[in-house]
Amino acid sequence: MNDNYSISKRVARTAIAVLASGLLIGGAAWRTIAADGQTTAHVATVTTPITHAVAGGRDSYADVVDVVAPAVVTIHAEGKAKVSPTQFQLPDDDFFGQFFGRQFGQGRRGTTPRSFKQRALGSGVIVTTDGYILTNYHVVDGADEIKVDLTDGRTLSAKVIGTDKPSDLALLKINASDLKAIALGNSDAVKVGDVVLAVGNPLGVGQTVTMGIISAKSRSTNTGDGSYEDFLQTDAPINHGNSGGALVNTKGELVGINSQILSSNDGNIGIGFAIPVNMAKHVMDELRTHGKVTRSQLGVTVQTVTSDLAESLGLKNAHGAVVSSVSPASAAERAGVKRGDVIESFNGQPVHDTNTLRNRVAEVGPGRTAELVINRDGSEKKLTVTLDEANPEKLARGRGDRDGAPGEADDTAALGVSVAPLTPELRERTRAPKDAQGLVVEDVNPDGRAAAAGIQPGDIIEEVNRQPVKSVEDLRSALKKATERPTLLLINREGSDIFVTVRPANG
């Protein structure tokens, strides 16, 4: 009985749905007839500004996949890692997870160091018919043996031609015939909103294709490892194992090498990053020709000009990169660049952020000249600089011990910090450079203006509004002279000079 009742209800509901759809269709037809009969008021139409069908009007990308899929491979990298008993544990995941799978051998803590197998799963892209493959540096880092799975079922050994950690790229070579290579596109021509496909082997399930768009260009994930970053951001789903895989356009051209994701849960949330193919081509050519990548540098530390920095520096607009330090005997020093200069353009191209400037400088090449336009104290100057070769080794400084007695001054009313002169003891404790001069921040009022600006214990205040401060009285005097504009501080943090702006007390 219940079954019959349920069936009756479904029949009744179906009839109602059919009747309703009939009314809707009839209503639509009536409106069309009414319009044709001119019995209703004229309705203005809106036309799209796009004169061509998006992505060719296609509802399938199967033909694109047919072209690119054979060029995307799976990479198995295996190496030996030796650890002490206290280190025998899985490493913490970085927030910007490098998305490839690593499985570590299982074992028990022992009393002596032991070795275990470290395996990485990633993807790669065949870029030449004679077997060169682009992938990520982090996929093959430390590998003793690399195997490549092709889509036709072949598994081949690969040789590392060269690696470049700063760009997270590696070039491999396999010896085989009948290889299908992918066409290289032009990542500079890619536009935000372009449809892209991500191809790789996520989580080892096998080759997978996902679709999305270009969400942004010239992105930096600010991982702080000194990398040269100019990412294409995409919402095409990518996960662990997609590292080194292809990001292609609807023409079947490679526009990026998938490299990172941004995720709070270690999985795809629609924010992925790919190394643009133009950068990858440059790295590949360098690795094939020289076995390494040679870059150039200015020899400066720069910061993007924020609105507060612009106001403190007397600039009309927030643009360019402000020089917070100049390395001795560097290309920049030889050209006359000084601390506080704002680099507005490099080789005729406007400077919008520090990451783009760094990449442009790096690509010019050591020994070549470039033109800078700088703003110094409100006046523009042109400088010609002969670039140096960049040092690939990046020294990492640890933060010194900051425990100790309170400083000699507590200017919480003016700035919200306790400071002390830079004595030999404090210099050693904070690991300050030998030539650093100023006041060490011993304590920061969490509710003060300095804390809001990001000043930390251990920072060394070197200048206030471009004036050196070597004593507590210098600091008090400089702060009393501060105007309604944000106060500009030059601080040394772990050996690096940076500018910090502190909002006025009434700001």
Sequence and secondary structure as in RCSB ss.txt:
>XXXX:A:sequence
MNDNYSISKRVARTAIAVLASGLLIGGAAWRTIAADGQTTAHVATVTTPITHAVAGGRDSYADVVDVVAPAVVTI
HAEGKAKVSPTQFQLPDDDFFGQFFGRQFGQGRRGTTPRSFKQRALGSGVIVTTDGYILTNYHVVDGADEIKVDL
TDGRTLSAKVIGTDKPSDLALLKINASDLKAIALGNSDAVKVGDVVLAVGNPLGVGQTVTMGIISAKSRSTNTGD
GSYEDFLQTDAPINHGNSGGALVNTKGELVGINSQILSSNDGNIGIGFAIPVNMAKHVMDELRTHGKVTRSQLGV
TVQTVTSDLAESLGLKNAHGAVVSSVSPASAAERAGVKRGDVIESFNGQPVHDTNTLRNRVAEVGPGRTAELVIN
RDGSEKKLTVTLDEANPEKLARGRGDRDGAPGEADDTAALGVSVAPLTPELRERTRAPKDAQGLVVEDVNPDGRA
AAAGIQPGDIIEEVNRQPVKSVEDLRSALKKATERPTLLLINREGSDIFVTVRPANG
>XXXX:A:secstr
 HHHHHHHHHHHHHHHHHHHHHHHHHHHHHHHHHHHTT S        S  S GGGG S  HHHHHHHGGGEEEE
EEEEEEEE GGG S     SS    EEEE      SS EEEEEEEEEEEEE STT EEEE HHHHTT SEEEEE 
TTS EEE EEEEEEGGGTEEEEE   SS    EE  GGG  TT EEEEEE GGGS  EEEEEEEEEEEE    SS
     EEEE S   TT TT EEEETTSEEEEEEEEE  SSSS SS EEEEEHHHHHHHHHHHHHHSS   EE  E
EEEE  HHHHHHHT SS  SEEEEEE TTSHHHHHT  TT EEEEETTEE   HHHHHHHHHHH TT EEEEEEE
ETTEEEEEEEE EE  S           S   SEE TTTTSEEEEE  HHHHHHHT  TT  SEEEEEE TTSHH
HHHT  TT EEEEETTEE  SHHHHHHHHHT  SS EEEEEEETTEEEEEEE  TT 
